[in-house]
Amino acid sequence: MPGSRSKRRIAAALTAALTASMVSATAAPALAYSGSGAASYADQYALHPNTPSYPVFGGDCTNFVSQAAHLGGGYPFRGAYTNGSSDKVWWSSGSGPTSSTFSWSNSWAAADGYYRFLLADQPGGHPGGTAPGSSTDYWTPDSEATGDVLFYDWGQGEGVSHAAMQVGYGTEPSSPAWKGNYVDYHTTNRYHAFWSLKPYNANWATTTIYFVHIDAAN
């Protein structure tokens, strides 16, 4: 009957539309990494570490940035709980308040390891150039965004040994105040510090800063 044929046509059209929608959703990858989420986490724990969920290391900068990228930004573990000495994996396990109840990959807690991990991972991070520690420019490169990571080589022969997270733009709280992009970091714990760290860094004349943009598809 005409009514039955009409119902079959409607059902067929709905099935086709649903199938097309599912194919489209599968074909378009979700943008998982949230730079704003990572920055919010960094702001929350810049001056007050997330204990006892995580221990606080003597050099806590990369542990802090890794937490922000993972818990706040949603960057997933890679190679979880395997070969912690490899910079191709990135993970942590356990809880604080001491490192004896916590385990981690080298890339989770060491700045040079995290730098190498982000550049090797896929889609990972993308290098955005360098700047000197003497920089007083307001802005980091255009490739840098909220939730991206800055790495610092103090020029003392140790290579990359510090990490910070870019969290916004405005007037940071030192005296005299500096205006521009700012970062959060640990050891020393700072909230909204001017991105080149010149106001705080005794080695600013020899420092090189490496910018890494974290791909939103992570």
N, C-alpha and C positions, 0 to 999 in steps of 0.2 A: 504494500500500500504506500501512497505518497508520504504519509506521515512517518512510516517506518524508514523509508529511504532518507527522508530529511533528518531523522534522528541519527542515522548511521553517518550521514555526511558531517553533522555537527560533532559527533564523537571522533570521527577521523581527523577533523580539523583541530580539535582540542589535543588529540594525541600528537599530531605533527607539531603543534605549537610548543607543547611540553618538551618534546624531543629536541627541538631547536634550541629551547631555553637551556636544557641540560648540556647540550654540546657547547653552547656559547659560554656557560659558566665554567665548563671544563677547560676550554681553550684559553680563557682569560685568567692568568695566575693572580692570586690574591696578593695584595701588598701587605706583607706581614709586619715588617719592622716599623715601629712607631718612634720616630725621633722625639716627638713631644712627650710620649710616655717615658722614654729613657731620661729626658731632661727633668721631668717631674720627679722621678725617683731620685735623680742626682740632687735636686734641690732639697728634697725631704731629708736625705741622709748626708748631705755635705758636711754638716757640723755635728751630726749625731749618728754615728754608725749603726747599721742595722744588726744589732746584737740582741739576743743570742742566736739569731738565725745564721749569722756569719761571724767568724772570728775577725779580729782586727790585727793585721800584720804590722811589723815594724816599719816596713815600706808598703803601705796599704793602697797606693794609688791605682794599681791595675785591678786588684781585687774589687775595689769600689766601682771602677768604670765597667768591669765585666758584669757586676750585679745590675747596674743600671741598664746596660744593653740587653741583658737576659730577662730580668724580672720586669723592668719598666718598658723596655722596647720590644720585647718578644723575640729577640734573636735566639733561635733554638740551639741547644747543645749540638756539637758535632763529635761523632765517635765517642759517645758518652761512656765513661768509666773504662776506657781502653788507653793503653800506651801513653801515660801522662807526660812523658818526656817529648812526645812528638808535637811539633807546632802545627800539625794538620788537624789536630783535635782541640776541642775547647769545652770544658765541663768542670763542674764542681759537685761534691757530694757531702752529705752530712750536715752538721750544724756546729755553731760555736759553743761556748765563747772562746775556746782555745783551739789551736790548729791540730791538737792531738785527736780531736773528734771530727775532723774535717779532712777531706782529700780533694785534690784538684789537679788539673793539667798545668803544665808549665805556662801555657798561653793564657790561662785564667789569671795568674798572679804576677807574671813577669812582663814588664812593658815591652821589651824587645821581642819576647815570644808572642805577645798579643798582636804586635805590629806585623810580624811575619805571618801569623795566622790570618789576619784580615786580608792581607794582600794575596794569600794563596787560596783562601776559601772561595767557593762559588755559590752565589754571586758575590758574597763577601764584601770587601771594601775596595774603593778606588783611590789611588794616590791623587792628591790635589795640590801638589807642589810643596815648597818649603818657604820659610821666612826666618830671618834672624831674630834672636832674642832681644835685640835692641829696638825692634819695631814698635812704633807708636801709632801706626795706621789704625783707624777706627775699626776697619772691617777685616775679617779673615777672607780668603779667596771666595769667589762666587760659588765655587764647587762645594763649599762647606755649608752645612745646614744644622739646625737644632738637632741634637742627638748624635752628631758626628764626633770623632775622636781626634785629639791633637796629641802628638808624641814629641818628646823633648830629649835632645841630646845636649848635655851640658857642655860638651867640648872638653871633657876631662879624661878622655880615653876609654870611657865605659860604653860608648854607643848610646842607643835609645834606652833611657832609664827612668822615664816618667811619662805618665799618661793623664789626660784630663778630658772632660766632656764639654763640648760647646752647648750652652743651655739658653742663650738669649742675647739680647742687645740692650744696652742702657748704661747707666752710671754705676760703676762698681764702688764698693764701700771704703776704699783706702783713702788716705789723706796725704796729699790732695787727691780728690776723686778723679778717676780716669773714665772717659766715656767711649764705648765701643762694644764689640762682641765680647762676651765674657764666658768663663768656664767655671765648673765646679771640680774640685779634686781633693784627694786626701794626702796627708803627710807632706807638709803641714795641711790640716783641713781648712779649705777655703770655699766660701760661697760667693759666686758672682765675681771672680777675680778677672782682671783685664787679661785678654787671651794670650799675650806674649809673655806674661808674668814679669815684665820688666820692673814693676814697683816692688817685687818681692825677691827677685832672683839675683844673688850676688854674682852669678856667672853669666849675666845677660850678654856680655860682650862676646862670649864664645859659644853661646847657645844656638842650636839649629832646631827649628820646629817643623815637624812633618805633619801634613794634613791628610786625613783619611776620611772619605765620605762613605758611609755605610749604605749599601744598596737597599732600597725599600723592599725589594723582592725577597729578602732573607726571611 
